[in-house]
């Protein structure tokens, strides 16, 4: 069973919240079917002690999504994956990428798997660095970022490595076009004496630092999201939220929470979520406030779907879906693993990924990964 966070668990606990309207669902992880502004999930908390929950029943066969009632399915698990899965994104339901890796466990490679709507295929970018995030604008324009400042691009046929100019982990990336993308990163707990406050900008030719105003805060930035290149949010340690409007960045003060904010994602410009630990915040475009949702465990990721839907994911199988303004707690349903990130395919289905991403480094030990989906039918669960 799941690892509870000392809070009550019910099969279907409902909490009312104003839903974001369908007209506002052009954004990260939202209903945009092109995927050009979709992003979701959690920032990293690498190196913290702990371990994943009980495994799901992955490896299920099927015809690739035959019609049927929506339900949770563990699509891939430890039988199919040799690393923790930390991020998932797709240009469409038939162009989906999930990424992760060994998180320092020697003997295993960087993890990238691709789903074409019918079959799973493992891609081979090379190296052993773990990717912490994936995002793109289409199946031929996908960015992967991760450990040691690694930035890799997929053009639909091959991988290309790009110089980031940093050695710290890059935890998040978001692309708007083939000539406009942003990445964020830092060194958790390192303060001003380590590489932190990292924001990088891709101009179509090179990745360059985008300085933040004022004295360095010494804080890791975990994720970045925006409705446009000139309307961005970057979140991180100590409740840090940076907001870019136009050409200028500004710090949201006071911080709405002291908690680490692992991810930021929006349904649109007036429905933006920032989450981490026990904090679930929502902004109407002007300021953040706490969301009235009773959590059954710590939260790592969030994704927005169509028609005002959303998904929270977190430790021990934490899964809460926002449906018609009410939060439905599905903590007691598989998968029970620690979940790190979520993504909406824009057509009503949600994906969640995670695994054994808390455990300390152990050479030669295969980390568990999990990829799950809430949607109709049954997807194939074999990696080619």
C-alpha positions as CSV (number, residue, x, y, z in Angstrom):
1,X,0.0,0.0,0.0
2,X,1.1,3.7,-0.4
3,X,3.3,5.4,2.1
4,X,1.0,7.9,3.8
5,X,2.0,11.3,4.9
6,X,0.1,11.1,8.2
7,X,-3.1,12.5,6.7
8,X,-6.5,10.8,6.2
9,X,-7.0,8.7,3.1
10,X,-10.2,8.1,1.3
11,X,-10.9,6.6,-2.0
12,X,-12.7,9.7,-3.4
13,X,-12.3,12.8,-1.4
14,X,-13.8,15.9,-3.0
15,X,-12.8,19.5,-2.5
16,X,-14.5,22.4,-4.4
17,X,-12.3,24.8,-6.4
18,X,-13.2,27.2,-9.2
19,X,-12.2,25.5,-12.4
20,X,-10.2,27.1,-15.2
21,X,-12.4,27.7,-18.2
22,X,-11.8,25.9,-21.5
23,X,-11.0,29.3,-23.1
24,X,-8.0,29.7,-20.9
25,X,-6.5,26.2,-21.6
26,X,-3.7,27.3,-23.9
27,X,-0.6,26.6,-21.9
28,X,1.8,24.3,-20.4
29,X,0.4,20.8,-20.0
30,X,-2.9,22.2,-21.0
31,X,-5.3,21.4,-23.9
32,X,-3.1,22.8,-26.7
33,X,-2.9,19.8,-29.0
34,X,0.2,21.1,-30.8
35,X,2.3,20.7,-27.6
36,X,4.1,23.9,-28.3
37,X,3.3,25.3,-24.8
38,X,2.8,22.2,-22.8
39,X,4.8,21.5,-19.7
40,X,4.2,19.7,-16.4
41,X,5.5,18.0,-13.4
42,X,8.0,18.4,-10.6
43,X,11.4,19.8,-10.1
44,X,14.1,17.6,-8.8
45,X,14.9,16.9,-5.2
46,X,17.9,14.7,-6.0
47,X,19.9,13.1,-3.2
48,X,17.2,13.1,-0.5
49,X,16.8,9.9,1.3
50,X,13.9,7.6,0.7
51,X,12.7,5.0,-1.7
52,X,9.8,4.3,-4.1
53,X,6.6,2.7,-3.1
54,X,5.4,-0.7,-4.1
55,X,5.5,-1.4,-7.8
56,X,2.6,-1.5,-10.1
57,X,1.6,-4.2,-12.4
58,X,3.2,-2.8,-15.5
59,X,3.8,-4.6,-18.8
60,X,0.2,-4.7,-19.8
61,X,-0.5,-5.5,-23.3
62,X,-3.2,-4.0,-25.5
63,X,-4.1,-2.5,-28.8
64,X,-2.8,1.0,-28.0
65,X,-5.8,2.7,-26.5
66,X,-9.1,0.9,-27.5
67,X,-12.2,2.7,-26.4
68,X,-13.3,2.1,-22.9
69,X,-13.9,3.8,-19.5
70,X,-11.0,5.9,-18.2
71,X,-8.8,4.3,-15.5
72,X,-5.3,4.3,-14.2
73,X,-2.9,1.8,-15.8
74,X,0.7,1.2,-15.0
75,X,2.0,1.0,-18.5
76,X,5.8,0.5,-17.9
77,X,7.6,-0.4,-14.7
78,X,10.8,-2.0,-13.4
79,X,10.4,-4.9,-15.8
80,X,10.8,-2.5,-18.7
81,X,12.9,0.4,-17.4
82,X,16.3,0.5,-15.8
83,X,16.2,4.1,-14.4
84,X,13.8,6.4,-12.6
85,X,11.5,8.3,-14.9
86,X,11.4,12.0,-14.0
87,X,9.6,13.8,-16.8
88,X,7.1,13.1,-19.6
89,X,5.9,15.3,-22.5
90,X,4.4,14.8,-25.9
91,X,3.6,16.8,-29.0
92,X,0.5,14.6,-29.2
93,X,-0.8,11.3,-27.9
94,X,1.2,9.6,-30.7
95,X,4.5,11.5,-30.0
96,X,5.3,11.0,-26.4
97,X,8.8,11.1,-24.7
98,X,9.6,10.0,-21.2
99,X,13.1,10.6,-19.7
100,X,15.2,10.0,-16.6
101,X,18.2,7.8,-15.8
102,X,20.3,6.1,-13.1
103,X,20.8,9.2,-10.9
104,X,24.4,8.3,-10.3
105,X,24.1,4.5,-10.1
106,X,27.0,3.4,-12.2
107,X,26.5,0.8,-14.9
108,X,23.4,2.3,-16.5
109,X,22.7,4.8,-19.2
110,X,20.6,7.9,-19.7
111,X,17.0,6.9,-20.2
112,X,14.8,8.1,-23.0
113,X,11.7,6.1,-24.3
114,X,9.3,7.2,-27.0
115,X,5.7,6.2,-27.6
116,X,4.2,6.5,-31.1
117,X,0.7,5.7,-30.1
118,X,1.2,2.0,-30.7
119,X,4.7,0.9,-29.6
120,X,7.4,2.0,-27.2
121,X,11.0,2.4,-28.4
122,X,14.1,3.1,-26.4
123,X,16.2,5.9,-27.8
124,X,20.0,6.1,-27.2
125,X,21.4,9.6,-26.6
126,X,24.4,8.1,-25.0
127,X,26.1,9.0,-21.7
128,X,25.0,8.3,-18.1
129,X,23.7,11.7,-17.0
130,X,20.1,11.6,-15.9
131,X,17.7,13.9,-17.7
132,X,15.4,15.7,-15.3
133,X,13.1,17.3,-17.9
134,X,11.8,17.2,-21.4
135,X,9.8,19.7,-23.5
136,X,9.5,20.7,-27.1
137,X,7.3,22.3,-29.8
138,X,6.8,19.2,-32.0
139,X,8.1,15.7,-32.6
140,X,11.1,17.1,-34.5
141,X,12.0,19.8,-31.9
142,X,12.5,18.3,-28.4
143,X,14.8,19.4,-25.7
144,X,16.2,17.3,-22.8
145,X,18.1,18.8,-19.8
146,X,19.7,17.3,-16.8
147,X,22.8,16.5,-14.7
148,X,26.1,18.3,-15.3
149,X,24.4,21.0,-17.3
150,X,23.6,18.6,-20.1
151,X,21.3,19.9,-22.9
152,X,20.4,17.6,-25.7
153,X,18.1,18.2,-28.8
154,X,16.1,15.7,-30.8
155,X,15.2,16.6,-34.4
156,X,13.0,13.6,-35.0
157,X,15.9,11.4,-36.2
158,X,19.0,12.1,-34.2
159,X,20.4,13.7,-31.0
160,X,22.6,16.8,-30.8
161,X,24.5,17.9,-27.7
162,X,24.5,21.6,-26.9
163,X,26.9,23.6,-24.7
164,X,25.1,25.1,-21.7
165,X,28.0,26.8,-20.1
166,X,27.1,25.5,-16.7
167,X,28.0,22.4,-14.7
168,X,25.1,22.4,-12.3
169,X,22.0,20.3,-12.9
170,X,19.4,21.8,-15.2
171,X,16.1,20.8,-13.7
172,X,13.6,22.3,-16.1
173,X,13.1,23.4,-19.7
174,X,10.3,25.0,-21.8
175,X,10.3,25.6,-25.6
176,X,8.1,28.0,-27.5
177,X,9.5,27.7,-31.0
178,X,12.7,26.4,-32.7
179,X,14.3,29.7,-31.9
180,X,12.9,30.3,-28.4
181,X,13.4,28.2,-25.3
182,X,14.4,28.6,-21.6
183,X,16.1,26.3,-19.1
184,X,16.6,26.7,-15.3
185,X,18.8,25.0,-12.8
186,X,21.1,25.2,-9.8
187,X,22.7,23.3,-6.9
188,X,20.2,22.4,-4.2
189,X,21.4,23.6,-0.8
190,X,24.5,25.2,-2.2
191,X,23.5,28.8,-1.6
192,X,25.5,31.7,-3.0
193,X,28.7,29.7,-2.9
194,X,27.6,27.2,-5.6
195,X,26.1,27.7,-9.1
196,X,22.5,28.8,-8.5
197,X,19.9,31.2,-9.8
198,X,20.4,29.8,-13.3
199,X,18.2,30.9,-16.2
200,X,19.3,30.1,-19.8
201,X,17.8,31.3,-23.0
202,X,18.0,29.6,-26.5
203,X,17.9,32.0,-29.4
204,X,18.0,29.5,-32.2
205,X,21.8,29.4,-32.2
206,X,23.2,29.2,-28.7
207,X,22.2,28.9,-25.1
208,X,23.1,32.0,-23.1
209,X,22.7,33.1,-19.5
210,X,19.7,35.3,-18.8
211,X,20.7,37.3,-15.7
212,X,18.2,38.0,-12.9
213,X,18.1,41.4,-11.3
214,X,19.6,42.2,-7.9
215,X,22.1,40.4,-5.8
216,X,22.3,36.6,-6.2
217,X,19.8,34.7,-4.0
218,X,21.8,31.5,-4.1
219,X,18.6,29.4,-4.9
220,X,18.1,26.5,-7.2
221,X,15.4,27.1,-9.8
222,X,13.5,23.8,-10.5
223,X,11.0,24.6,-13.2
224,X,9.9,27.3,-15.7
225,X,6.6,27.8,-17.4
226,X,4.9,30.5,-19.3
227,X,2.1,31.3,-21.7
228,X,4.6,33.1,-24.0
229,X,8.3,34.0,-24.0
230,X,7.5,37.3,-22.4
231,X,5.2,36.0,-19.7
232,X,7.1,33.4,-17.6
233,X,7.3,32.0,-14.1
234,X,10.4,30.3,-12.6
235,X,10.1,28.6,-9.2
236,X,12.6,27.0,-6.8
237,X,14.0,26.8,-3.3
238,X,12.5,28.7,-0.3
239,X,9.3,29.5,-2.2
240,X,11.1,31.5,-4.8
241,X,9.0,32.7,-7.7
242,X,10.4,34.8,-10.5
243,X,8.0,36.5,-12.9
244,X,8.9,37.8,-16.3
245,X,6.6,40.2,-17.9
246,X,7.8,41.8,-21.1
247,X,11.6,42.0,-21.0
248,X,12.0,42.3,-17.3
249,X,12.2,39.7,-14.5
250,X,11.0,40.5,-11.0
251,X,10.9,38.5,-7.7
252,X,7.5,37.8,-6.2
253,X,7.8,39.2,-2.6
254,X,7.0,38.2,-0.1
255,X,7.3,34.5,-1.1
256,X,3.8,32.9,-0.8
257,X,5.3,29.8,0.9
258,X,8.7,28.9,2.6
259,X,8.5,25.5,0.9
260,X,10.6,24.3,-2.1
261,X,8.5,24.8,-5.2
262,X,9.3,21.9,-7.5
263,X,7.1,22.8,-10.4
264,X,5.1,25.5,-12.1
265,X,2.5,24.8,-14.8
266,X,-0.6,26.6,-16.1
267,X,-3.9,26.0,-17.7
268,X,-3.6,29.5,-19.1
269,X,-2.5,33.0,-18.2
270,X,-5.2,33.2,-15.4
271,X,-4.8,29.7,-14.0
272,X,-1.2,28.9,-12.9
273,X,-0.2,26.3,-10.3
274,X,3.0,26.1,-8.3
275,X,3.6,23.1,-6.1
276,X,6.1,21.4,-3.8
277,X,5.9,19.4,-0.7
278,X,2.7,20.3,1.1
279,X,2.3,23.5,-0.8
280,X,-0.3,23.8,-3.7
281,X,-0.6,27.4,-4.9
282,X,-2.7,28.9,-7.6
283,X,-2.4,32.3,-9.4
284,X,-5.0,34.2,-11.3
285,X,-2.3,36.1,-13.1
286,X,-1.9,38.7,-10.4
287,X,-0.8,36.7,-7.3
288,X,-0.6,33.3,-5.7
289,X,-2.8,31.9,-3.0
290,X,-3.2,28.5,-1.4
291,X,-5.5,25.9,-3.0
292,X,-8.1,24.2,-0.8
293,X,-7.1,20.6,-1.3
294,X,-6.5,18.0,1.4
295,X,-3.3,16.2,0.5
296,X,-2.6,12.5,1.3
297,X,1.1,12.9,0.7
298,X,3.7,15.3,-0.5
299,X,3.2,16.8,-4.0
300,X,5.9,16.9,-6.7
301,X,4.1,17.7,-10.0
302,X,1.1,19.2,-11.6
303,X,-0.4,19.2,-15.1
304,X,-3.4,21.0,-16.6
305,X,-5.8,19.3,-19.0
306,X,-8.8,20.4,-21.0
307,X,-12.1,21.8,-19.7
308,X,-10.7,22.9,-16.3
309,X,-9.1,19.5,-15.4
310,X,-5.8,19.1,-13.6
311,X,-3.7,16.4,-12.0
312,X,-1.5,16.6,-8.9
313,X,1.1,13.8,-8.3
314,X,3.6,13.0,-5.6
315,X,5.0,10.6,-3.1
316,X,3.7,7.1,-2.5
317,X,1.3,7.2,-5.4
318,X,-0.3,10.6,-4.6
319,X,-2.7,11.3,-7.4
320,X,-5.5,13.9,-7.3
321,X,-7.5,14.9,-10.3
322,X,-9.5,18.2,-10.6
323,X,-12.8,17.4,-12.3
324,X,-15.7,19.9,-12.6
325,X,-14.2,22.0,-9.8
326,X,-13.7,19.2,-7.3
327,X,-10.5,17.3,-6.4
328,X,-10.8,13.5,-6.5
329,X,-8.2,11.7,-4.3
330,X,-7.0,8.5,-6.0
331,X,-4.1,7.8,-3.6
332,X,-5.3,4.3,-3.0
333,X,-5.2,3.3,-6.7
334,X,-2.1,2.0,-8.5
335,X,0.5,3.0,-9.1
336,X,1.8,3.3,-5.5
337,X,5.3,4.5,-6.5
338,X,6.7,7.9,-5.8
339,X,5.6,10.1,-8.7
340,X,7.7,12.9,-9.9
341,X,5.9,14.5,-12.8
342,X,2.6,14.7,-14.8
343,X,1.5,15.6,-18.3
344,X,-1.8,16.0,-20.1
345,X,-2.1,14.8,-23.7
346,X,-4.7,17.6,-24.3
347,X,-7.4,15.0,-25.2
348,X,-8.5,14.1,-21.7
349,X,-5.8,11.6,-20.7
350,X,-3.2,12.2,-18.0
351,X,0.3,10.6,-17.6
352,X,2.4,10.3,-14.5
353,X,6.0,9.2,-14.1
354,X,8.3,8.4,-11.2
355,X,10.0,5.5,-9.5
356,X,13.0,5.1,-7.2
357,X,14.3,8.7,-7.4
358,X,14.8,9.3,-3.6
359,X,17.3,6.5,-2.8
360,X,21.0,7.3,-2.4
361,X,23.5,6.4,-5.1
362,X,24.4,2.7,-5.2
363,X,26.8,1.5,-8.0
364,X,25.4,-1.3,-10.0
365,X,21.9,-1.0,-8.6
366,X,19.1,-0.8,-11.1
367,X,16.6,2.0,-10.2
368,X,13.0,1.3,-10.7
369,X,11.0,3.5,-13.1
370,X,7.3,3.8,-13.7
371,X,5.1,5.3,-16.4
372,X,1.3,5.4,-15.7
373,X,-1.6,6.7,-17.6
374,X,-5.2,7.7,-16.7
375,X,-7.4,7.3,-19.8
376,X,-9.6,5.0,-21.8
377,X,-8.5,1.6,-23.0
378,X,-5.2,-0.3,-22.4
379,X,-1.8,0.7,-23.8
380,X,0.9,-1.7,-24.8
381,X,3.5,-2.2,-22.1
382,X,6.6,-3.5,-23.9
383,X,9.7,-1.5,-24.9
384,X,11.1,-2.4,-28.3
